[in-house]
Amino acid sequence: MTRKTLLIALLSLLCFTAGVYLFFMITPQQTAPEAQLADLAPQQPMLPTSLDAIPLVDLEGNTHTLGEWTQTVLIINFWAPWCAPCRREVPALIALQNEYRTQLQILGLALDSIENIDSFVAEYGMNYPSFIVTNQMPMYSAVFGNHSSVLPFTAIIDQGRKIRYTHAGEISLDLLREELEKLL
């Protein structure tokens, strides 16, 4: 074996050893298999015991519950300022809130920063309250049946506080009226 071949073999061994050392230094320590399985299990959100107990945080940071609204029907609408179908359906929701103001309350569950939501609400002249849900989206999605967490998403709740209708995607004023008339 020549001196050059020996030197290359020695350098290769040194590089391999350094690589193995670095690999073990930057790889997180392994935990017991049971702990690994527990980490992979889906985390279930803490669900309120009734729809009336659902907490809602308004854009000023005040906490409310769904039970504060006593109208016959509640419409819960998941939306975001950056969502094009959400933007298109807001005028229908505004019209519906005006038309049925004593029998209906629309509540918007918004996903974005407070500043962006405030700006959107002002720009569109929204006549119903919106609440920030970004941090609790899994809980709200589970409660209202938005299993795919899509936007927009609408749930219609009757006076007995049972969800009677859900709609994933943009909803029309005609469809909202049709579903609402079934409950009034």
Contacts in CASP RR format, 6 or more apart in sequence:
PFRMAT RR
TARGET T0000
AUTHOR 0000-0000-0000
METHOD contacts of the structure
MODEL  1
MTRKTLLIALLSLLCFTAGVYLFFMITPQQTAPEAQLADLAPQQPMLPTS
LDAIPLVDLEGNTHTLGEWTQTVLIINFWAPWCAPCRREVPALIALQNEY
RTQLQILGLALDSIENIDSFVAEYGMNYPSFIVTNQMPMYSAVFGNHSSV
LPFTAIIDQGRKIRYTHAGEISLDLLREELEKLL
30 36 0 8 1.000
31 39 0 8 1.000
44 142 0 8 1.000
45 136 0 8 1.000
45 138 0 8 1.000
45 139 0 8 1.000
45 142 0 8 1.000
46 139 0 8 1.000
47 139 0 8 1.000
47 142 0 8 1.000
47 143 0 8 1.000
48 54 0 8 1.000
48 55 0 8 1.000
48 143 0 8 1.000
50 161 0 8 1.000
51 66 0 8 1.000
51 67 0 8 1.000
51 143 0 8 1.000
51 157 0 8 1.000
51 161 0 8 1.000
51 162 0 8 1.000
51 163 0 8 1.000
52 65 0 8 1.000
52 66 0 8 1.000
52 67 0 8 1.000
52 161 0 8 1.000
53 65 0 8 1.000
53 66 0 8 1.000
53 67 0 8 1.000
54 65 0 8 1.000
54 66 0 8 1.000
54 67 0 8 1.000
54 140 0 8 1.000
54 143 0 8 1.000
55 63 0 8 1.000
55 64 0 8 1.000
55 65 0 8 1.000
55 136 0 8 1.000
56 63 0 8 1.000
56 64 0 8 1.000
56 65 0 8 1.000
56 66 0 8 1.000
56 107 0 8 1.000
56 109 0 8 1.000
56 131 0 8 1.000
56 133 0 8 1.000
57 63 0 8 1.000
57 64 0 8 1.000
57 131 0 8 1.000
57 132 0 8 1.000
57 133 0 8 1.000
58 64 0 8 1.000
58 129 0 8 1.000
58 130 0 8 1.000
58 131 0 8 1.000
58 132 0 8 1.000
59 114 0 8 1.000
59 117 0 8 1.000
59 118 0 8 1.000
59 121 0 8 1.000
59 130 0 8 1.000
59 131 0 8 1.000
59 132 0 8 1.000
61 132 0 8 1.000
64 131 0 8 1.000
66 74 0 8 1.000
66 107 0 8 1.000
66 161 0 8 1.000
67 161 0 8 1.000
69 105 0 8 1.000
69 107 0 8 1.000
71 102 0 8 1.000
71 103 0 8 1.000
71 104 0 8 1.000
71 105 0 8 1.000
72 103 0 8 1.000
72 104 0 8 1.000
72 158 0 8 1.000
72 159 0 8 1.000
72 183 0 8 1.000
72 184 0 8 1.000
73 100 0 8 1.000
73 103 0 8 1.000
73 104 0 8 1.000
73 105 0 8 1.000
73 156 0 8 1.000
73 157 0 8 1.000
73 158 0 8 1.000
73 159 0 8 1.000
73 180 0 8 1.000
73 183 0 8 1.000
73 184 0 8 1.000
74 104 0 8 1.000
74 105 0 8 1.000
74 106 0 8 1.000
74 107 0 8 1.000
74 156 0 8 1.000
74 157 0 8 1.000
74 161 0 8 1.000
75 93 0 8 1.000
75 96 0 8 1.000
75 104 0 8 1.000
75 105 0 8 1.000
75 106 0 8 1.000
75 107 0 8 1.000
75 154 0 8 1.000
75 155 0 8 1.000
75 156 0 8 1.000
75 157 0 8 1.000
75 176 0 8 1.000
75 180 0 8 1.000
76 106 0 8 1.000
76 107 0 8 1.000
76 108 0 8 1.000
76 109 0 8 1.000
76 144 0 8 1.000
76 154 0 8 1.000
76 155 0 8 1.000
76 156 0 8 1.000
76 157 0 8 1.000
77 89 0 8 1.000
77 93 0 8 1.000
77 106 0 8 1.000
77 107 0 8 1.000
77 108 0 8 1.000
77 109 0 8 1.000
77 152 0 8 1.000
77 153 0 8 1.000
77 154 0 8 1.000
78 108 0 8 1.000
78 109 0 8 1.000
78 111 0 8 1.000
78 133 0 8 1.000
78 140 0 8 1.000
78 141 0 8 1.000
78 144 0 8 1.000
78 146 0 8 1.000
78 150 0 8 1.000
78 151 0 8 1.000
78 152 0 8 1.000
78 153 0 8 1.000
78 154 0 8 1.000
79 86 0 8 1.000
79 89 0 8 1.000
79 90 0 8 1.000
79 108 0 8 1.000
79 109 0 8 1.000
79 110 0 8 1.000
79 111 0 8 1.000
79 130 0 8 1.000
79 151 0 8 1.000
79 152 0 8 1.000
80 86 0 8 1.000
80 110 0 8 1.000
80 111 0 8 1.000
80 112 0 8 1.000
80 151 0 8 1.000
81 87 0 8 1.000
81 110 0 8 1.000
81 112 0 8 1.000
81 116 0 8 1.000
81 117 0 8 1.000
81 119 0 8 1.000
81 120 0 8 1.000
82 112 0 8 1.000
82 116 0 8 1.000
83 151 0 8 1.000
83 152 0 8 1.000
85 151 0 8 1.000
85 152 0 8 1.000
85 169 0 8 1.000
85 170 0 8 1.000
86 151 0 8 1.000
86 152 0 8 1.000
86 170 0 8 1.000
87 124 0 8 1.000
88 170 0 8 1.000
89 152 0 8 1.000
89 170 0 8 1.000
89 171 0 8 1.000
89 172 0 8 1.000
90 124 0 8 1.000
90 126 0 8 1.000
91 124 0 8 1.000
92 171 0 8 1.000
92 172 0 8 1.000
92 173 0 8 1.000
92 176 0 8 1.000
93 106 0 8 1.000
93 126 0 8 1.000
93 128 0 8 1.000
93 176 0 8 1.000
94 124 0 8 1.000
94 125 0 8 1.000
94 126 0 8 1.000
94 127 0 8 1.000
94 128 0 8 1.000
95 173 0 8 1.000
96 104 0 8 1.000
96 106 0 8 1.000
96 173 0 8 1.000
96 176 0 8 1.000
96 177 0 8 1.000
96 180 0 8 1.000
97 104 0 8 1.000
97 105 0 8 1.000
97 106 0 8 1.000
97 127 0 8 1.000
97 128 0 8 1.000
98 127 0 8 1.000
100 180 0 8 1.000
100 184 0 8 1.000
103 184 0 8 1.000
104 180 0 8 1.000
105 128 0 8 1.000
106 128 0 8 1.000
107 128 0 8 1.000
107 129 0 8 1.000
107 130 0 8 1.000
107 131 0 8 1.000
108 128 0 8 1.000
108 129 0 8 1.000
108 130 0 8 1.000
108 131 0 8 1.000
109 130 0 8 1.000
109 131 0 8 1.000
109 133 0 8 1.000
109 140 0 8 1.000
110 117 0 8 1.000
110 120 0 8 1.000
110 130 0 8 1.000
110 131 0 8 1.000
110 132 0 8 1.000
110 133 0 8 1.000
111 133 0 8 1.000
111 134 0 8 1.000
111 137 0 8 1.000
111 151 0 8 1.000
112 120 0 8 1.000
112 134 0 8 1.000
114 132 0 8 1.000
117 130 0 8 1.000
117 132 0 8 1.000
120 126 0 8 1.000
121 130 0 8 1.000
133 140 0 8 1.000
137 149 0 8 1.000
138 149 0 8 1.000
140 146 0 8 1.000
141 147 0 8 1.000
141 149 0 8 1.000
144 153 0 8 1.000
144 155 0 8 1.000
144 163 0 8 1.000
144 166 0 8 1.000
145 155 0 8 1.000
145 163 0 8 1.000
145 166 0 8 1.000
146 153 0 8 1.000
146 155 0 8 1.000
146 166 0 8 1.000
146 168 0 8 1.000
148 168 0 8 1.000
150 168 0 8 1.000
150 169 0 8 1.000
151 169 0 8 1.000
152 169 0 8 1.000
152 170 0 8 1.000
152 171 0 8 1.000
153 166 0 8 1.000
153 167 0 8 1.000
153 168 0 8 1.000
153 169 0 8 1.000
154 165 0 8 1.000
154 166 0 8 1.000
154 167 0 8 1.000
154 169 0 8 1.000
154 171 0 8 1.000
154 176 0 8 1.000
155 163 0 8 1.000
155 165 0 8 1.000
155 166 0 8 1.000
155 167 0 8 1.000
156 163 0 8 1.000
156 164 0 8 1.000
156 165 0 8 1.000
156 166 0 8 1.000
156 179 0 8 1.000
156 180 0 8 1.000
156 183 0 8 1.000
157 163 0 8 1.000
157 164 0 8 1.000
158 164 0 8 1.000
158 183 0 8 1.000
159 183 0 8 1.000
164 179 0 8 1.000
164 182 0 8 1.000
164 183 0 8 1.000
165 179 0 8 1.000
167 175 0 8 1.000
END
